[in-house]
Amino acid sequence: MANERVAVVTGAARGIGAGVAAGLAQKGYRVALIGLEGDLLRANARALGERAMAFETDVTDRVAVTSAFESIRERWGRIDAVVSNAGITNYDLLQTMSPTHFERVIGVNLGGTFNAIQASLPALKESKGYFLGVASIAAASAPPGMAAYGASKAATESLCDTFRSEVVHLGIGVGVAYFGWLATELVKTGEGHPAFNFMRMHLPRPLRSIAPVDIAVKAIVEGVVRRKRRVMAPGWLRTALALRWFFAGNPSRYRELMPEIERLCAAEAKKRGGPEKVMITDPARKLSS
């Protein structure tokens, strides 16, 4: 057992994380699933059999995350790969965004990755393993209404790029994953916000398209197996990321759209009872009404 490869996946209750856990199990990994939705996590682990186990853990809780990684290492003897996938989002403008929502998005997406890095590093040093942080095209495209999510993903990208530089001499590989809109709970919930829909439908093609979750799952599993520095899907993201300064640095296309986005955001906040009630996609913590 000690010689078998072991992978840890955060945010593994549903969507990309659940798919990646199953995909890595098929590749011969023992898989530890980490997340907040305990019933879903345990059901996913049971479906994978004795080669999987679940930890109901908030990735923002440093003590709990460290304890989970220590338990995995103690039981299975090693950790070879970590996929830091746990993530949430919200949709609101900076002028009205709830500070609680902003801090929660940054805490889960960036802080959770930081906690996973520090908790896994002792084991990754031993195995000369691999760490993959999940970013997003939002790290480069800067669409209005997604400041917290985009900032968290851009910071995740930078965090992992720096981590790669700091551990290259130890034989540890570090990658960053980028995806466009995917048919996940994050996007499905966002579609309930009129301003989000308006914004997305006015993005340049193909930035407005929604791809199936499977393309991200396959890309991540392949990225882990091949220890890739960059993981991305669909393929057009390579061009989009190469043009990131054009997208993020050129707000001219939003000049005519912003008044309507502002109106829709204000109407949604009024309907929900204030900015602090505007939706945040965090299934395990019902911060939205």
N, C-alpha and C positions, 0 to 999 in steps of 0.2 A: 504493500500500500504506500509506503513512504517514497517509492520511486515513481509513482504515478503523478502525472501533472495535475495541478490544482489551480482552478480559476475562481476568482471572486467577482461577482457582478452586483453593483448597487442599483437601486431602482428596479429590482427584478420582479416586482409583483405583476406588472402588466406591460404591454407594448414592447418597445425595443428591448428592454432589460430581460423580460421573460423569454423573448425569442432568442436572445444571445445566450442565455443560460442553457436553453435546450440545444442550441446549435453547438455550443462548446462541449456539452455532454456527448453529443453524437460524434464529436471529434476525439473522444476518449478522455476528456478532462473530468475529474471530480469537480463539482461546482457548488460553491456556497452562494446563496441568494440573500441579499441584504435589502431591507426596505421597511416601510412603516405599516403596510397593509398585511398584517400577520396571517389572516385566513387565506388570502390569495397566495402569499409567499409559500406557506406550508403546503397548499394544494399543488403549486408548481413543483416544489421539491419532491412531494410524494409521487408525482407523475414521472419524475426522472429516476425514481428508485433509490437504492442505497448509496448511489454515487452522488447524491445531492443532500444538502441540508440548508435550513432557513434560519435567518436571524432577524427578528423584528427589531429594527434599530433605526433611530433617527440619525441621518448622516451629519446633522449639525451638532450632535452630542459627541464630543471628542472622547469622553471616557467610554461611552457605549461602543463607539466605533473601534477604539483600541482593543476593548475587551473581545469584540467579535472576531477581529483578526487574530488575536492571541489564541482564541478558542479553536479557530480553523487550523492554525499552525500546530497547536497541541494535538488535535485529533488526527490530522492527516499528514503532519510532519513537514509540510512545505507549502509555499504559495508561489506559483509560477507566473500568473497573469492576473491583472486587476483591470476591470472595466468600470470606470467611474461614470455611471450613466444617470444617476438620480438627478432629476431636474423638474422644475416647475416654472410657470410663467404667469404674467398678468398682462392686461392691456389697458393703458391709461396714459395720458399726457403728463409730462414732467411738472407742468404748472398745477396739476390737481392730484397727482398720484399720492396715495396714502404712504407715509413713511414706513408703516408696519409692513405693507406689501413689498415695498422696495427692499427693505432689510431682509425679509423672508426669502425673496427670490435670490438675492446675493448670497444669503447664508446657506441655502441649499445647494445652489449651482456652483458657486465658487468655494465657499467654506467647506462644503461636503467633499469636494475634490481635494482640497488642502488636507482635510482630516484623513482621507483615504491614503494620500501620499505618505503622511507621517506614520500612520498605523501599519502600512504594508512594507515600508522601507527595510526594516530588519530582515524580513523574510525574503524580499526581493534581492537583497545583497547576497544572501546565501544561495539562492537559485539562479542568480544572474537573470532575473525574470523580466517581465514586460508590463508596462503601465499604459493604459489608454484613457485619456480624458475626452469626453464627448462635448464638443463645442457646437457650432451651428453657422450657417451662412449669415445668420443675424449678427455674428461677430464682425462681419465686414460690410453689410448692406445698410445698416442704420435706418430702418423704416420707422416712421413716426408712431408713437404709442407703445413701442417695445424697448424703451430705454433700459429698464431694469434687466430684462432678459438679454438684450444685446450686450450690455456692459458685462453681465456675468459670464457670457460665453466668450467675449473678447479677452476678459481677464483669465478665464480658464485656459484659453489658447496660450496666452503669455506665460501663465504659471507652468504649464506642461513643457513649453519650449525651454524655459529656464531650468526646469527639473531635468530635462534631457542633458543639458550642458553640465549640470552638477553631478550626474551619475554616470556619464559616458565612460569614465575611467574604471568604473566598477562592473562594467559589462551589462548594465541594465538598459533595456530599450524603452523608449517613451514615444508614444504616438498621440496624435490629436485627430479626432473624427469630426467631419463637417457634413451636415445634411440640410436639404431644403425643407419645404413643408412636407410633412409626412402624415398619414392618416392615423395619428395617435390621439390620446385623450387631450393633450395640450391644444392641438389644432381644432379638434371637434368642439371643445369648450369655447375656444376663441371665436368659432363661427357663430356663437350665440350673441356676440357683440357686434352691433351694426357697423360701428366705426372700423373694427378689425376687418370685416368683410369688404367694406368700401376701400380701405387701404390696400388689401391684398389683391383685389380685382383690378386695381389701377397700377400694379407693379408691371415692369416690362416682362414680356414673355422670355423665358419660361419660368421666371421667378414666382409667378402666381400659381403654378400648377402644384397639385398635391399628389405625392407618390405613395405607393404602398409601403407599409412598414418593413416588409420582407427584404426590400433592397438594402435597407440600413442594417438589418440583422445579418444578411450575407456578407456585407462589406466589413462589418465589425469582426465577425468570426474569422474571415480571411485575414483581416488586419492583425488579429491576435496570433494566429498560426504563423504568419509571415513576419511578425514584429515590425509592421509598417510605421513609418514616421507620420504619414498622412493617409487618412482613410476618408473617402468621400463618395457620396452617391446622391442623385444621379450623376452621370458623367459630365454634364454641362457645368457642374460646380467648379471644375478646374479653370474654365474660362472666367466664371464669375469671380472666383477668388483672385485670379490674376489681374482682374480689373477692379479690385476692391477699393482703390483710391478714387476711382470714378464714381462708384456707387455711394460710398460713405461721404465723399467730399463734395458731392454735387447735389444740392437740395432743390435745384430749379424745377424739377418735375413735380415737386410738392407745393409749389407756389399757389397754384390754382386749387389744389385738393385740400389744403389745410383748413380753410374756413368750414368746409363740410365735415371734415374729421373732427374739428373742435365742436361743431354743433351736435354731431352724433354722440360724442363722448359726454357732453354736458347733459344731453337728454337721457343717456343711459344711467349716468350718476344720479340724476333726479329721480328716475324710475326706481332705482335700487335703494335710495335713501341716503346718498352721499358718497364721496370718493372712497371712503373706507369700506364701502359695500360693493364696489366694483369688483368684478370676478377675478379670482386668482385660481389658476389650475393647480391645485394641491389636494388630490383626492383624500389623503389621510388627515388633512387638517382643514376643516371647513371654515376658512377665513372669509369666504364670500357668502352672500345671502342666496 
